[in-house]
Amino acid sequence: MITVVWFRHDLRVQDQPLLQRAAALGAPILPLYVLNERWTRPGPEGFDRLGPAKAAFLQECLEDLAASLDTLGLTLSTALASPAALLSHWHQSTPLQVVTAQADAPEEQQDIDTLRAEGITVHEMDTRTLLSSCALPWDDAFPATFSRFRKPVERRGGPPVPATEGASPRLNAADSLPLPEWAGSVVGALGVRRGDWQRDPQHYFSLHGGEQAACHWLQQYLFEDHHIGHYKTTRNQLIGTGYSSRLSAALAWGCLSVRYVWHSILEYEQKFGGDQNSYWLRFELLWREFFYWSQREHGAHVFRRDGLKIFHKTTSMKPGEEDNASCYWQAWCAAETGLPFIDANLKELLATGYLSNRGRQNLASFLVHDLGLDWRQGARWFERHLVDHDVASNWGNWAYIAGVGHDAQGGRRFSPTRQWWRHDPDADFVRYWLPVMNGLSRQQILQLHFAFGDEPGWQGYPAPVISLPESDREVT
Ligand SMILES: Cc1cc2nc3c(=O)[nH]c(=O)nc-3n(C[C@H](O)[C@H](O)[C@H](O)COP(=O)(O)OP(=O)(O)OC[C@H]3O[C@@H](n4cnc5c(N)ncnc54)[C@H](O)[C@@H]3O)c2cc1C
């Protein structure tokens, strides 16, 4: 009997319950990462789930994990395959048990259920959450809104299980198992998708994948640069290095445990004093937590167009706009909607795999409430490109803005012009991503947002694909 530690979104060795449980089971350990072949298949819009920046980030995470495991005496096996098929195949010749995280999404649950049906024992652990699944502070019904979730969690004093320090000692390694011929190479698949994507060395911020880089950045963000000290006042900015924590990708891939992050913030508060800024970073981690448990509760409903049906909203296209859907979608994918603020955000996403929260909210609002497209197209676009893609946070936030999730107000439209005027006061953000705007004043850039029906304007920049409401002109 061997124990396969099946890593998914927990690519670290510190504060790692999977390794701790595997060590306690006593059998030789085989660490495994399977790049799910479903991720490499095109979805309804014809693209897969691994955009270039995301593929590069995952590649770095896996290299870092392999190096860390090596120091524990373990060799990481990787494969491009269906995880359930691979593990079942191995189990036929080598009896195995599996230690893995709780499923994030229904398709992961199906894999775990398939393994159990094959007679494989699967030990599921909480690796991604602040709360523990055996001690949730609500009874039958999952809270309908974030505040109804947050209050009881905060009353309990935050995460019940403190982060445990340090990695396990050297572990008992199993020999690696031969890959079946139908399994592919992860390095190859990620390399193809990464293509010639490179980080822009001129870019103001760039986070590498992996536990080491993430730990280093957390220390720097909190204890060296003290950026947390202005978090609440700057978190809505669009451009710069420390306006928000940039921990999302490390948390999404599990390079850092969220409990470790939480306790590091508490440590900061003890050393330097807590205030509304440090509290607000923990507050935002509770949003992540909320969407995670909502996803667990609502399962496949999260992926339906009419969503969770908590507040009974349905979305549809505006009358007469169906014919334009394909042209709107093409403009979105090419980052050429003709609205400078929207295009700047789309370009940042494509170039870096990251986007500020403000940018995400505006893109989602624009796609749903201005273009009238199916919100799930936007969610899939984000899933492909975001280096921090997290199924619960992404789909939960999109559903929220579309009005089919947890927003009691039934969805949010953000005026792209008012938002831009307010959050990009010197137009630095738009000019950075659309250098063609460099010769224009802020007022002139604003006017471009209303040039619907005109010929391409300033240096061939396209005219807007839609006409914004007149009220969007009132920016001050
Ligand atoms: C349409 C849309 C899609 C999104 N998709 C994702 C996604 O795929 N993955 C993801 O991690 N976040 C997603 N978010 C949430 C949020 O935008 C990002 O977590 C945040 O911008 C990441 O930057 P940061 O780490 O600097 O965040 P900070 O502002 O520093 O926040 C700290 C952490 O709190 C969590 N957090 C903050 N805001 C939210 C939120 N609204 N919902 C859930 N968690 C939050 C994240 O883990 C984040 O790293 C999405 C938001 C929207 C509006």
PDBQT file of the ligand as one rigid body, heavy atoms in Angstrom, charges set to zero:
ROOT
HETATM    1  C1  LIG A 501     -15.676  39.560 -11.472  1.00  0.00    +0.000 C 
HETATM    2  C2  LIG A 501     -14.655  39.216 -10.405  1.00  0.00    +0.000 A 
HETATM    3  C3  LIG A 501     -13.906  38.059 -10.513  1.00  0.00    +0.000 A 
HETATM    4  C4  LIG A 501     -12.980  37.720  -9.507  1.00  0.00    +0.000 A 
HETATM    5  N1  LIG A 501     -12.242  36.565  -9.652  1.00  0.00    +0.000 NA
HETATM    6  C5  LIG A 501     -11.383  36.207  -8.673  1.00  0.00    +0.000 A 
HETATM    7  C6  LIG A 501     -10.627  35.010  -8.772  1.00  0.00    +0.000 A 
HETATM    8  O1  LIG A 501     -10.753  34.232  -9.723  1.00  0.00    +0.000 OA
HETATM    9  N2  LIG A 501      -9.744  34.724  -7.778  1.00  0.00    +0.000 N 
HETATM   10  C7  LIG A 501      -9.591  35.544  -6.691  1.00  0.00    +0.000 A 
HETATM   11  O2  LIG A 501      -8.777  35.246  -5.803  1.00  0.00    +0.000 OA
HETATM   12  N3  LIG A 501     -10.313  36.663  -6.556  1.00  0.00    +0.000 NA
HETATM   13  C8  LIG A 501     -11.201  37.033  -7.515  1.00  0.00    +0.000 A 
HETATM   14  N4  LIG A 501     -11.908  38.193  -7.386  1.00  0.00    +0.000 N 
HETATM   15  C9  LIG A 501     -11.824  38.950  -6.128  1.00  0.00    +0.000 C 
HETATM   16  C10 LIG A 501     -10.777  40.094  -6.085  1.00  0.00    +0.000 C 
HETATM   17  O3  LIG A 501     -10.935  40.923  -7.189  1.00  0.00    +0.000 OA
HETATM   18  C11 LIG A 501      -9.352  39.552  -6.048  1.00  0.00    +0.000 C 
HETATM   19  O4  LIG A 501      -9.211  38.604  -5.019  1.00  0.00    +0.000 OA
HETATM   20  C12 LIG A 501      -8.353  40.682  -5.772  1.00  0.00    +0.000 C 
HETATM   21  O5  LIG A 501      -8.493  41.704  -6.718  1.00  0.00    +0.000 OA
HETATM   22  C13 LIG A 501      -6.946  40.107  -5.832  1.00  0.00    +0.000 C 
HETATM   23  O6  LIG A 501      -5.995  41.087  -5.567  1.00  0.00    +0.000 OA
HETATM   24  P1  LIG A 501      -5.294  41.156  -4.144  1.00  0.00    +0.000 P 
HETATM   25  O7  LIG A 501      -4.764  39.827  -3.769  1.00  0.00    +0.000 OA
HETATM   26  O8  LIG A 501      -4.351  42.279  -4.178  1.00  0.00    +0.000 OA
HETATM   27  O9  LIG A 501      -6.551  41.467  -3.223  1.00  0.00    +0.000 OA
HETATM   28  P2  LIG A 501      -6.641  42.225  -1.810  1.00  0.00    +0.000 P 
HETATM   29  O10 LIG A 501      -7.521  43.389  -1.996  1.00  0.00    +0.000 OA
HETATM   30  O11 LIG A 501      -5.318  42.464  -1.240  1.00  0.00    +0.000 OA
HETATM   31  O12 LIG A 501      -7.446  41.175  -0.912  1.00  0.00    +0.000 OA
HETATM   32  C14 LIG A 501      -6.780  40.195  -0.122  1.00  0.00    +0.000 C 
HETATM   33  C15 LIG A 501      -7.349  38.847  -0.463  1.00  0.00    +0.000 C 
HETATM   34  O13 LIG A 501      -8.717  38.785  -0.102  1.00  0.00    +0.000 OA
HETATM   35  C16 LIG A 501      -9.427  37.993  -1.038  1.00  0.00    +0.000 C 
HETATM   36  N5  LIG A 501     -10.429  38.822  -1.699  1.00  0.00    +0.000 N 
HETATM   37  C17 LIG A 501     -10.410  40.161  -1.856  1.00  0.00    +0.000 A 
HETATM   38  N6  LIG A 501     -11.532  40.571  -2.471  1.00  0.00    +0.000 NA
HETATM   39  C18 LIG A 501     -12.263  39.485  -2.715  1.00  0.00    +0.000 A 
HETATM   40  C19 LIG A 501     -13.524  39.245  -3.317  1.00  0.00    +0.000 A 
HETATM   41  N7  LIG A 501     -14.283  40.245  -3.804  1.00  0.00    +0.000 N 
HETATM   42  N8  LIG A 501     -13.956  37.986  -3.425  1.00  0.00    +0.000 NA
HETATM   43  C20 LIG A 501     -13.222  36.950  -2.941  1.00  0.00    +0.000 A 
HETATM   44  N9  LIG A 501     -12.039  37.110  -2.345  1.00  0.00    +0.000 NA
HETATM   45  C21 LIG A 501     -11.557  38.358  -2.233  1.00  0.00    +0.000 A 
HETATM   46  C22 LIG A 501      -8.403  37.469  -2.033  1.00  0.00    +0.000 C 
HETATM   47  O14 LIG A 501      -7.956  36.209  -1.592  1.00  0.00    +0.000 OA
HETATM   48  C23 LIG A 501      -7.294  38.504  -1.935  1.00  0.00    +0.000 C 
HETATM   49  O15 LIG A 501      -6.039  38.000  -2.301  1.00  0.00    +0.000 OA
HETATM   50  C24 LIG A 501     -12.830  38.560  -8.387  1.00  0.00    +0.000 A 
HETATM   51  C25 LIG A 501     -13.585  39.738  -8.293  1.00  0.00    +0.000 A 
HETATM   52  C26 LIG A 501     -14.484  40.052  -9.288  1.00  0.00    +0.000 A 
HETATM   53  C27 LIG A 501     -15.285  41.325  -9.156  1.00  0.00    +0.000 C 
ENDROOT
TORSDOF 0
